[in-house]
Amino acid sequence: MTAPMRPAPSACPACAAAPAAQAQAVRDLPRAQIALSLPTIHCAACISKIERGLDADPRVISARVNLTLKRASIEAAPEVTAEEMRALVEGLGYAAHELDPGTLNATATDRAGRDLLMRLAVAGFAAMNVMLLSVSVWSGAEAATRDMFHWISAAITLPAIAFSGMPFFRNASAALRQGRLNMDVPITLAIVLAIVTSLWETALSGAHAYFDAALALTFFLLAGRYLDHRTRAIARSAAEELTALEVPRATRVTEAGDAKVNVSDLAVGDVIRVSPGGRMPVDGVIVSGTSELDRSLLTGETLPVFAGEGQAVSAGEVNLTGPLTVRATAVGADTSLHRMADLVAIAESGRSRYTSLADRAAKLYAPGVHILAGLSFLGWYLYTWDMRTALNIAAAVLIITCPCALGLAVPAVTTAASGRLFRRGMLIKHETALERLAQVDTVVFDKTGTLTAGTPRLTNLDTLQPEAVQVALALAQGSSHPLARAICEAARAAGIAPAEIHDVTEVPGYGTKGIAAGREVRLGRAGWTGAGGLSETATFLKIGEQPPVAFTFADALRPGAEDAVAALTRQGKRVILMSGDTSPAVAALARHLGICDWIAEALPADKAARIEALTQEGARVLMVGDGLNDTAALAAAHVSISPASALDAARVASDIVLLGNDLSTIGTACTTAQSATRRITENFRIATIYNVIAVPLAVAGFATPLIAALAMSLSSVTVSVNALRLR
């Protein structure tokens, strides 16, 4: 058998190194980092289809889709553009919009959670091992054997505490540098004093060391910190999400032709071309072209509006059907989208000043613990002149008063309540959301997409002639307009077949036309078909010279909308309906649901201003909304809820996400929040009673640091069990 031929080694070192250098150069090339918003994905099949489609492009290095954030993160060759990836995803049947990855920091909280979990695991593992060694000491090990077990315990405890206790040490150090106290200061003192006392006892061949107490203390505190982190791990800045929706690049029209430029390079007066499906990069005025615009960004209403020459457009609106040329009137920080982000940022900063029950307790608790421990040390030292005894008692006081129960009082209840609400279809995002929800006395609902499904349905099918429906179906099949889709859905459900029509053409901004039996037929706007306008949502069919036929539509209510409003009213809460829709539509829905207070044609700034006005009047407002136009109001409210189907920025601005379609759980959430607040108050009382009983025993010298650690653990378990009663 002949051995396979191998290339002869090169005598030239440069030639020999060339392949490796080339491979390294390829690896070192800058890669394109592209982020796409995917608002229409809803299941694992969507994720799989999009990831497979992206991975099939040889230029894509990696692609990952996050269902919770409704976002795709793509790493690709440097020549790949976001527009190409957006077109690829839309070719798979999903809506896609480019995001600026530089403004997204979604992984920071994930890293923090993993870090806490790792420290918790190290503390638990070390505590179990030291407990095993302590059992031998408690069983009667003496002299050299006892000292050996103590030194082994020290060898395990010192590195474990140095690693696991770092979150407390860092926070305590930062607080002391700023001249203030927080709960982490007594925690750090208790841990350090327990370690120092144990090392002293071990060095003097003492009978007792408290390494196990220090580790148990650290473990329970980290458990409370991790539970607290889980309740807020999803929260991110809504203002950042709004900024991410700003289009990073645009097509500028010049004498030399069209050129792709960064939006930051645009100036007032520039002419920009926006293709169908594209998002407006600037505020401006249409100079040529007709189309339809999705203005849900500003008004929350899903029905497209006509766009023609001379009409003003705003950044973030989506061009649906025809190409438009726009002259910029506001760019960068002056656009309506950027101003909306500023509104949200201002509202968020106001809400961040809310002080939780735990924070208010810490302000009183931390100084008291330090004073008590200091007095105990001073009193026993002056009484016995024995530094060892005084340190032991001071350590016992610090450990027995360590705020484990206080630290668990809020997160234990919040986690139990969050789990209960999650099983009912609600996700709690913010750590103080339940406390604030329990205080609500006014509920403000958005209309489209919140109380209603946001998709039109045909209401007068039974009154229409079969021939008219058949012609309308044939024309509607050639359009992607929401009203056309509603006609198709209703007609097919009724078993109606389309008529034979030729030369079907969609006229951007007006409707669809064709030829049926030698006559021109049109389906579209009232003015285009020769019809008069109606107060309700409608499109019109014109067959030859016959009078136009109206197809009327209504927005279907979300499941549970009536139950939610009724439940909140029974609880004594004021319910308000606030929408960007027309007055007749808002009034009709308010009457149907029994809502007395309603506001129509409200823009984003109007909604946020109304929430602020209610707050100034002393109301605690719950805002329920889904659109980008609701984002500022969601952030300004005392607490807020948005559906999972909402835009990224609206879901991020809200404190609670409604995972399903059923709104009836909102009333349940208010009741659960009030129960949770009662449990939190009970936990504070339990912790207080525990301290009233245990502290005098520790000050009197009846509790060693080990007994103090066991008592502290017992109080923590009691608080956790009380929290589980909420389930």
Secondary structure, DSSP 8 states (H G I E B T S, - for coil): ----------S-HHHHHHHHHHHHHHHHS--EEEEEE-TT--SHHHHHHHHHHHHTSTTEEEEEEETTTTEEEEEE-TT--HHHHHHHHHHTT---EEE-GGG--TTHHHHHHHHHHHHHHHHHHHHHHHHHHHHHHHTT--HHHHHHHHHHHHHHHHHHHHHHTHHHHHHHHHHHHTT---THHHHHHHHHHHHHHHHHHHHTT-S---HHHHHHHHHHHHHHHHHHHHHHTT---HHHHHHHTS-SEEEEEETTEEEEEEGGG--TT-EEEE-TT-B--SEEEEEE--EEEE-HHHH---S-EEE-TT-EE-TT-EE-SS-EEEEEEE-GGGSHHHHHHHHHHHHHHHHTT---HHHHHHHHHHHHHHHHHHHHHHHHHHHH--HHHHHHHHHHHHHHT-THHHHHHHHHHHHHHHHHHHHTTEEE-STTHHHHHTT--EEEE-IIIIIEEEEEEES-GGGS-HHHHHHHHHHHTT---HHHHHHHHHHHHTT------EEEEEETTTEEEEEETTEEEEEE-HHHHT----SS-EEEEEETTS--EEEEEEEEE-TTHHHHHHHHHHTT-EEEEE-SS-HHHHHHHHHHHT--EEE-S--HHHHHHHHHHHHHTT--EEEE--SGGGHHHHHHSSEEEEETTS-HHHHHH-SEEE-SS-TTHHHHHHHHHHHHHHHHHHHHHHHHHHHHHHHHHHHTT---HHHHHHHHHHHHHHHHHHHHTT-
